[in-house]
Amino acid sequence: MNAAVTVRVQREDFDLAAEVASLSRGRGDIGAVVTFSGLCRDEAGVLGALELEHYPGMAEAEIERICHEAVTRFGLQAATAIHRYGKIMPGDNIVLVVTASPHRQAAFDGANFIMDFLKTSAPFWKKEHRADGSTGGWVSAKDADDTARGRWSSKN
């Protein structure tokens, strides 16, 4: 069976359990499923919301490219990546990555790979809205994200 890749960029929330069930339903070739769900933090009570913007069409295409690369590189049976946009409140879901493979290590590696590249390559921008009602700035890229992505260039 060919690897299934699902990519969505959407305003509405997602249901982690439903996405896992959809990815694995009827797939006897899957032995491991790994999920990563990223949530909006309140930054110790300072952040009231995070506003996410994206480049429509380009964001989906880049995430799909990343997922297909992960499928090929790690021999995944399936990969799902969902990223939300709009105003996200602390505790709400932002991103979901689900990977499936015959064995666990490939699924873990695939999920890490997708997240590391999604954080650094997909065209998303985050603006902070503070709990006191003021507007924070646009969130800058983190060196740690670039470092995490760089580890994949040294691996086969």
C-alpha positions in Angstrom: 0.0 0.0 0.0 1.3 3.5 -0.9 2.1 5.9 1.9 -0.7 8.3 2.6 0.1 12.0 3.2 -2.5 14.4 4.5 -1.8 18.1 5.0 -4.2 20.7 6.1 -3.9 24.4 7.1 -7.1 25.4 8.8 -8.7 27.9 11.2 -10.7 25.3 13.1 -9.4 23.0 15.8 -8.6 19.3 15.1 -9.4 16.1 17.0 -6.2 14.2 17.6 -7.9 10.8 18.2 -10.0 11.2 15.0 -6.9 12.0 13.0 -5.0 9.0 14.3 -7.9 6.8 13.6 -8.3 8.1 10.1 -4.6 7.6 9.4 -4.4 4.1 10.7 -7.9 2.6 9.9 -7.6 -0.5 7.8 -3.8 -0.4 7.7 -2.4 -3.8 8.8 1.1 -2.7 7.7 1.4 -0.1 10.5 3.2 -1.2 13.7 3.8 2.3 15.2 2.0 5.6 15.3 3.7 8.7 16.8 1.8 11.9 17.4 3.0 15.4 18.3 0.5 18.1 19.3 1.8 21.6 19.8 -0.2 23.9 22.0 -0.3 27.6 22.6 1.5 28.5 25.9 0.5 31.4 28.1 4.1 32.3 28.7 3.7 32.5 32.5 0.4 34.5 32.2 1.9 37.2 29.9 0.3 35.9 26.6 -3.4 36.2 26.0 -3.4 34.8 22.5 -1.2 34.0 19.6 -2.2 35.1 16.1 -0.9 32.9 13.3 -0.8 34.0 9.7 0.3 31.9 6.7 1.0 32.2 3.0 -2.1 30.3 1.6 -1.1 27.7 -1.0 2.6 28.0 -0.3 2.3 26.8 3.3 0.4 23.7 2.3 2.8 23.0 -0.6 5.9 23.3 1.7 4.4 21.1 4.4 3.4 18.5 1.8 7.0 18.6 0.5 8.4 18.1 4.0 6.0 15.2 4.7 6.8 13.4 1.4 10.5 13.8 2.2 10.0 12.3 5.6 8.0 9.4 4.0 10.8 8.7 1.7 13.7 9.2 4.1 12.2 7.1 7.0 10.0 4.6 5.1 6.8 5.9 6.7 3.5 4.3 5.8 1.6 7.5 6.5 2.0 11.1 7.6 -0.5 13.8 8.6 0.4 17.4 9.4 -2.3 19.9 10.4 -1.4 23.5 11.2 -3.9 26.1 12.4 -4.0 29.8 11.7 -6.0 32.7 13.2 -6.2 33.7 16.9 -5.2 30.8 19.1 -5.8 31.0 22.9 -3.4 29.5 25.5 -4.1 25.8 25.9 -5.5 25.5 22.3 -4.0 23.3 19.7 -1.7 24.8 17.1 -0.1 21.9 15.2 -0.5 18.2 14.8 1.9 15.8 13.3 1.1 12.1 13.1 3.5 9.5 11.5 3.1 5.8 11.0 5.6 3.1 10.1 6.2 -0.6 10.6 8.5 0.1 13.5 8.6 2.8 16.2 12.0 4.5 15.5 11.1 5.4 11.9 7.8 6.9 13.2 9.6 8.9 15.9 12.3 10.1 13.5 9.7 11.1 10.9 7.7 13.1 13.4 10.8 14.9 14.6 12.0 15.6 11.1 8.6 17.0 10.0 8.4 19.3 13.0 12.0 20.5 12.7 11.4 21.5 9.1 7.9 22.8 9.6 9.2 25.2 12.2 11.9 26.6 10.0 10.6 26.2 6.4 6.8 26.6 6.3 5.7 30.2 5.8 3.9 31.0 9.1 4.1 34.2 11.2 3.1 34.6 14.8 2.0 37.7 16.5 1.6 38.0 20.3 -1.4 39.4 22.0 -0.6 40.1 25.7 -3.0 39.2 28.5 -3.0 42.9 29.6 -4.6 43.8 26.2 -1.5 45.2 24.5 -0.2 43.8 21.3 3.2 42.2 21.4 5.4 42.0 18.4 5.9 39.4 15.8 7.7 36.3 17.2 11.3 36.0 15.9 12.7 32.7 14.6 14.7 30.9 17.3 18.3 29.7 16.8 17.3 26.5 18.6 14.9 25.7 15.7 17.6 26.1 13.1 20.0 23.9 15.2 17.3 21.2 15.4 16.8 21.3 11.7 20.6 21.2 11.1 21.0 17.8 12.8 19.2 16.2 9.8 21.8 17.3 7.3 24.4 15.2 9.0 22.3 12.0 9.0 21.9 9.6 6.1 
